[in-house]
Amino acid sequence: MFGQLVIGPPGSGKSTYCRAMAYHLRENVRRNVIIINLDPANDTPPYAADVDVQNLVDVQEVMERLSLGPNGGILFCMEYIDENFDQLKELILQDNTYLIFDCPGQAHRGKVNEMGYSALCGKSGGLPLLY
């Protein structure tokens, strides 16, 4: 199993890159590809997410229920995803599949990096990826 963790600032083209990379791998290389949308605030990615964290946690609902602003809502969602990554892991693990993780671009880079690390090799058991 191989993959990419796509990170960068908001508006830098992460989601567009994920769409283009998935298209290239599917059409030109004939690879099985899963795009994982890890951004709980991106409700209109330019691709059909194969796995979407919004099915696990919704930032708008969190903000309303907990009276949080956008930054607090994103942080809460990122922590929730990190703590419940096993639910996503079941959907992700498939033989001979290339994974593309589309990460949020909010300023909470440390939290995104922690979550990415946990997803790949950390506290929730991680994915069996080659480094």
C-alpha positions as CSV (number, residue, x, y, z in Angstrom):
1,M,0.0,0.0,0.0
2,F,1.3,3.4,-1.0
3,G,0.0,6.9,-0.8
4,Q,0.4,10.6,-0.4
5,L,-0.5,13.0,2.5
6,V,-1.3,16.2,0.7
7,I,-0.8,19.3,2.9
8,G,-0.5,23.0,2.3
9,P,-2.1,26.4,3.1
10,P,-5.7,27.1,2.2
11,G,-6.3,27.8,-1.5
12,S,-3.0,26.3,-2.6
13,G,-4.6,23.7,-4.8
14,K,-4.4,20.6,-2.6
15,S,-7.9,19.3,-3.6
16,T,-7.3,20.1,-7.3
17,Y,-3.9,18.3,-7.1
18,C,-5.6,15.2,-5.5
19,R,-8.2,15.1,-8.3
20,A,-5.5,15.4,-11.0
21,M,-3.3,12.8,-9.4
22,A,-6.1,10.3,-8.9
23,Y,-7.1,10.8,-12.6
24,H,-3.5,10.3,-13.7
25,L,-3.1,7.1,-11.6
26,R,-6.4,5.6,-12.7
27,E,-6.2,6.5,-16.4
28,N,-2.5,6.3,-17.2
29,V,-1.1,3.9,-14.6
30,R,-4.2,1.8,-14.1
31,R,-3.9,1.9,-10.3
32,N,-6.7,1.5,-7.8
33,V,-6.9,4.8,-6.0
34,I,-8.8,6.0,-3.0
35,I,-9.1,9.7,-2.2
36,I,-9.7,10.4,1.5
37,N,-11.1,13.8,2.3
38,L,-9.7,14.6,5.7
39,D,-11.0,18.2,5.7
40,P,-14.3,18.4,7.7
41,A,-15.0,21.9,6.4
42,N,-14.5,21.0,2.6
43,D,-18.1,20.2,1.6
44,T,-17.4,20.7,-2.1
45,P,-14.2,19.0,-3.1
46,P,-13.6,18.9,-6.9
47,Y,-13.6,15.1,-6.8
48,A,-15.9,12.3,-5.5
49,A,-14.3,11.3,-2.2
50,D,-14.1,7.6,-1.7
51,V,-13.8,8.2,2.0
52,D,-15.0,11.5,3.6
53,V,-14.5,12.5,7.2
54,Q,-17.7,14.5,7.0
55,N,-19.5,11.1,7.2
56,L,-17.8,10.8,10.6
57,V,-18.0,14.4,11.9
58,D,-19.4,17.7,10.4
59,V,-17.8,21.0,11.3
60,Q,-21.0,23.0,10.9
61,E,-22.9,20.7,13.3
62,V,-20.0,20.8,15.8
63,M,-19.8,24.6,15.7
64,E,-23.6,24.9,16.3
65,R,-23.8,22.2,19.0
66,L,-20.7,23.4,21.0
67,S,-20.9,27.2,20.2
68,L,-17.5,27.2,18.6
69,G,-16.1,29.4,15.9
70,P,-14.5,28.1,12.7
71,N,-11.1,27.5,14.2
72,G,-12.4,25.8,17.3
73,G,-14.8,23.7,15.2
74,I,-11.9,22.5,12.9
75,L,-9.7,21.7,15.9
76,F,-12.5,19.8,17.6
77,C,-13.1,17.8,14.4
78,M,-9.4,17.1,13.9
79,E,-9.1,15.7,17.4
80,Y,-12.3,13.7,16.9
81,I,-11.0,12.2,13.7
82,D,-7.7,11.4,15.3
83,E,-9.4,9.6,18.2
84,N,-11.8,7.7,15.9
85,F,-9.5,7.0,13.0
86,D,-10.2,3.2,13.3
87,Q,-13.6,3.9,11.8
88,L,-12.0,5.4,8.7
89,K,-9.2,2.8,8.6
90,E,-11.8,0.1,7.9
91,L,-12.9,1.9,4.8
92,I,-9.4,2.6,3.6
93,L,-7.6,-0.7,3.9
94,Q,-7.8,-2.5,0.6
95,D,-5.2,-4.6,-1.2
96,N,-3.2,-3.0,-4.0
97,T,-4.6,0.5,-3.5
98,Y,-2.9,3.9,-3.7
99,L,-4.2,6.3,-1.0
100,I,-4.4,10.1,-1.5
101,F,-5.1,12.0,1.8
102,D,-6.5,15.5,1.1
103,C,-5.7,17.4,4.4
104,P,-7.3,20.6,5.6
105,G,-5.4,23.8,4.9
106,Q,-6.3,25.7,8.0
107,A,-3.6,27.3,10.2
108,H,-3.7,24.3,12.6
109,R,-0.8,22.6,10.8
110,G,0.5,21.0,13.9
111,K,-2.8,19.3,14.5
112,V,-3.0,18.2,10.9
113,N,0.5,16.8,11.0
114,E,-0.3,15.0,14.3
115,M,-3.4,13.5,12.7
116,G,-1.5,12.5,9.6
117,Y,1.2,10.9,11.7
118,S,-1.4,9.0,13.7
119,A,-3.1,7.9,10.5
120,L,0.2,6.6,9.0
121,C,2.0,5.1,12.0
122,G,0.7,6.5,15.3
123,K,-1.6,6.1,18.2
124,S,-4.7,4.6,16.5
125,G,-2.6,1.7,15.1
126,G,-1.8,3.4,11.8
127,L,-2.0,2.1,8.3
128,P,0.5,-0.4,7.0
129,L,2.2,1.9,4.6
130,L,5.7,1.7,3.3
131,Y,7.9,4.7,4.1
